[in-house]
Amino acid sequence: MRISKLKLFVLVAMSAFGLWASGTVLVIFYTLNQQLPLCPTGTFFGLHLDCGAVLSSSYSRVFGVPLELLAMAYFMVNLGMVYLIAFGSKRVSDLMLEVLFGWRFIGLIIVPYLVFVEVGILHAICVYCTMMHVAIVLDFVVVSYLLFFGKHALLNEADGEAPGLAQPRL
């Protein structure tokens, strides 16, 4: 493995969380047509909490495709790239880290628009959408750190050890 278990866990955690949130919405709200669990209704800082209002709006689909399905695809692509970073050759790993940065940047630039739609247009917030937004932003922060500040630390070394002191793995 090219990265430590801790770094692999961190890279996988936010994508897995986003995948869970988007999958939950897709199955429960769109497929079963039921109210989402953990989606309170009420007011929060003057904004209406209502997943149903957000997910039923015309903004919740792109060309008829629910945004949650696109979010699931986004998070699955993230996980595939993380796999290649962790288990690919050094060349593939380095390339995938840069591609992952670009991919997650695309996700990051979409989040402000989605938040604007919720807050500025619909005046309603979906808790699950917010979970996905947080996952995308934290994903980007983690990958940016690894790419720009900790790239050399991404190599397979035990966490906390100085480079070159780790035993080679077979």
C-alpha positions in Angstrom: 0.0 0.0 0.0 1.4 3.4 -1.0 -0.2 5.4 1.9 -0.6 4.7 5.6 -3.8 3.2 6.9 -4.7 6.5 8.6 -4.3 8.5 5.5 -6.3 6.0 3.5 -9.0 6.2 6.2 -9.1 10.0 6.0 -9.3 10.0 2.2 -12.1 7.4 2.2 -14.1 8.7 5.2 -15.7 11.8 3.6 -16.5 10.1 0.3 -18.1 7.2 2.2 -20.1 9.7 4.3 -21.2 11.5 1.2 -22.0 8.3 -0.5 -24.1 7.2 2.5 -26.0 10.6 2.6 -26.7 10.6 -1.2 -27.7 6.9 -1.2 -30.0 7.4 1.7 -31.8 10.3 -0.1 -32.0 8.3 -3.3 -33.4 5.2 -1.7 -35.7 6.6 0.9 -36.9 9.8 -0.6 -36.9 9.1 -4.4 -37.4 5.3 -4.5 -39.6 4.6 -1.4 -41.2 8.1 -1.4 -40.9 8.4 2.4 -39.8 11.2 4.7 -36.1 11.1 5.4 -35.0 10.1 8.9 -32.9 12.7 10.8 -34.4 15.5 8.7 -36.1 17.8 11.2 -38.6 20.4 10.2 -38.6 23.8 11.8 -36.6 27.0 11.6 -32.8 27.4 12.0 -31.4 30.9 12.0 -34.4 32.1 10.0 -34.2 29.3 7.4 -36.8 26.7 7.0 -35.5 23.1 7.6 -37.3 21.0 5.1 -35.6 18.2 3.0 -38.8 17.5 1.2 -39.1 21.1 -0.1 -35.5 21.1 -1.4 -35.6 17.6 -2.9 -39.0 18.2 -4.5 -38.0 21.5 -6.1 -37.2 21.9 -9.8 -33.6 22.5 -8.8 -33.2 18.9 -7.5 -32.7 17.4 -10.9 -30.4 18.0 -13.9 -32.0 16.8 -17.2 -34.4 14.7 -15.1 -31.6 13.0 -13.1 -31.7 13.5 -9.3 -28.7 15.4 -8.0 -28.3 12.6 -5.4 -27.6 10.1 -8.2 -25.0 12.5 -9.6 -23.6 12.9 -6.0 -23.4 9.1 -5.6 -21.4 8.9 -8.9 -19.1 11.7 -7.7 -18.3 10.0 -4.4 -17.8 6.6 -6.1 -15.3 8.1 -8.6 -13.6 9.7 -5.5 -13.3 6.2 -3.9 -12.0 4.7 -7.1 -9.2 7.3 -7.4 -8.3 6.8 -3.7 -8.0 3.1 -4.4 -5.5 3.9 -7.2 -3.6 6.3 -5.0 -3.3 3.7 -2.3 -2.6 0.6 -4.4 -1.4 1.8 -7.8 2.2 2.2 -8.9 4.1 5.4 -7.8 3.4 6.9 -11.2 -0.3 6.1 -11.1 -0.6 7.2 -7.5 1.0 10.6 -8.2 -1.1 11.1 -11.2 -4.3 10.1 -9.5 -3.6 12.5 -6.6 -3.5 15.4 -9.0 -6.6 14.1 -10.9 -8.4 13.7 -7.6 -7.6 17.3 -6.7 -9.1 18.5 -10.0 -12.1 16.2 -9.6 -12.8 17.4 -6.0 -12.2 21.0 -7.1 -15.1 20.5 -9.6 -17.3 19.3 -6.6 -16.1 22.3 -4.5 -17.1 24.9 -7.1 -20.6 23.4 -7.4 -21.3 23.6 -3.6 -21.8 27.4 -3.4 -24.4 27.3 -6.2 -26.3 24.5 -4.4 -26.2 26.4 -1.1 -27.4 29.5 -2.9 -30.4 27.6 -4.4 -31.3 26.3 -0.9 -30.8 29.5 1.0 -31.4 32.2 -1.6 -34.1 30.8 -3.8 -35.9 28.0 -1.9 -35.4 29.5 1.6 -35.1 25.9 2.9 -32.3 23.7 4.0 -32.0 19.9 3.5 -29.9 18.3 6.2 -28.7 15.5 3.9 -27.7 18.0 1.2 -25.8 19.9 3.8 -24.0 16.7 4.9 -22.9 16.1 1.2 -21.8 19.7 0.9 -19.7 19.4 4.1 -18.2 16.1 2.8 -17.2 17.7 -0.5 -15.6 20.7 1.2 -13.7 18.6 3.7 -12.7 16.2 0.9 -11.1 19.1 -1.0 -9.3 20.4 2.1 -7.8 16.9 2.8 -6.7 16.4 -0.8 -5.3 19.9 -1.0 -3.3 19.3 2.1 -1.9 16.0 0.9 -1.1 17.4 -2.5 0.4 20.8 -1.6 1.7 20.4 2.0 2.0 16.7 2.7 2.7 15.1 -0.6 5.9 13.5 0.6 4.1 12.3 3.7 1.7 10.5 1.4 4.2 7.8 0.7 3.8 4.5 2.6 5.5 5.3 5.9 4.1 4.7 9.4 2.4 7.8 10.6 4.8 9.9 12.7 8.0 8.3 11.4 10.6 10.3 9.5 10.8 9.5 5.7 13.0 6.6 4.9 12.7 5.0 8.3 9.7 2.8 7.5 10.3 -0.8 6.7 9.6 -1.8 3.1 6.3 -3.8 2.7 6.2 -6.8 0.5 
